[in-house]
Amino acid sequence: MAQHDYVRHTLDCLEEAQAALRLAQRKGQIAPEDEDQLSRRLEGITERIAQVQEMH
């Protein structure tokens, strides 16, 4: 059960990070050269979390 709580917390944090990234994009607070890299990193983390969820 503790592992599930950790994964759920991590997902919650990831969702907050994605929302913050979208907000920063809308406000023009991210340099265009950084935008793709940040999006790819979040996508990679999302994929890894999904894999962990499938294992548990």
C-alpha positions as CSV (number, residue, x, y, z in Angstrom):
1,M,0.0,0.0,0.0
2,A,2.8,2.4,0.8
3,Q,4.2,1.9,-2.8
4,H,0.8,2.9,-4.2
5,D,0.7,6.0,-2.1
6,Y,4.2,7.0,-3.3
7,V,3.1,6.5,-7.0
8,R,-0.1,8.4,-6.4
9,H,1.8,11.3,-4.8
10,T,4.3,11.3,-7.7
11,L,1.4,11.4,-10.2
12,D,-0.1,14.3,-8.4
13,C,3.2,16.2,-8.5
14,L,3.6,15.4,-12.2
15,E,0.1,16.8,-12.9
16,E,0.9,20.0,-11.1
17,A,4.2,20.3,-13.0
18,Q,2.3,19.8,-16.3
19,A,-0.3,22.5,-15.3
20,A,2.5,24.9,-14.3
21,L,4.3,24.3,-17.6
22,R,1.1,25.0,-19.6
23,L,0.5,28.2,-17.6
24,A,4.1,29.4,-18.1
25,Q,3.7,28.6,-21.8
26,R,0.5,30.7,-22.1
27,K,2.1,33.6,-20.2
28,G,5.2,33.4,-22.4
29,Q,7.5,32.8,-19.5
30,I,9.4,29.9,-21.1
31,A,12.1,30.6,-23.7
32,P,11.1,29.0,-27.0
33,E,14.3,27.0,-27.1
34,D,13.5,25.5,-23.7
35,E,9.8,24.7,-24.4
36,D,10.3,21.4,-26.4
37,Q,12.9,20.1,-23.9
38,L,10.7,20.7,-20.9
39,S,7.7,19.1,-22.6
40,R,9.8,16.0,-23.6
41,R,11.1,15.6,-20.1
42,L,7.6,15.7,-18.6
43,E,6.4,13.2,-21.3
44,G,9.3,10.9,-20.4
45,I,8.5,11.0,-16.7
46,T,4.8,10.4,-17.5
47,E,5.7,7.3,-19.5
48,R,7.9,6.0,-16.7
49,I,5.2,6.5,-14.1
50,A,2.7,4.7,-16.3
51,Q,5.1,1.7,-16.5
52,V,5.5,1.6,-12.7
53,Q,1.7,1.7,-12.3
54,E,1.3,-1.2,-14.6
55,M,3.8,-3.3,-12.6
56,H,1.9,-2.7,-9.4
